[in-house]
Amino acid sequence: MPQLRYELDMAGAFAGMKADLAPDYRISRAAETAVAFGLGVEAGTDPNKECVPFAGGTFLGMSVHTHKEDGQYNVGDSVAVVRTGAFYVALEATTNVESGAVVYCNDTTGKFQVAATGGTLVANASFLSGPVAASGLTAASNTENVAVVQFK
């Protein structure tokens, strides 16, 4: 059947989505617990094989989005963890981001922020954009905002 409808606008950005066409570097780790997309992760019980949502340990990377029906990596799934590249990340609701700002990962939620309070510095990373509305909503009306982070 021919395509009869074309969208004029692209869908809004979402957490874990690649932000550009430049090369990136990813590693794979098995999810020791459920891991949501676009959040920070740290090494799991076996640091060379597993990862868990970030909780203040050593920052490993960010979980990359994949097309799964339930919207997260489940226990045992292979998690794509970005090490370098530009990606949309989940922001803390109160984060006011400016391009070039340093990046912290919240020690409780795994979301990203510019404030050092309650977060761990993500070395070699900086924000490339301010908040971008997800799912076509305006940034002011959307509590699940995302922004682009360049992991170097």
Beta strands, then each sheet from edge to edge (+ up, - down):
strand 1: 25-31
strand 2: 35-36
strand 3: 40-43
strand 4: 50-53
strand 5: 59-63
strand 6: 72-73
strand 7: 78-90
strand 8: 102-106
strand 9: 112-113
strand 10: 119-127
strand 11: 146-151
sheet 1: 9+ 8- 10+ 11- 7+ 1- 4- 3+ 5-
sheet 2: 2+ 6-
end
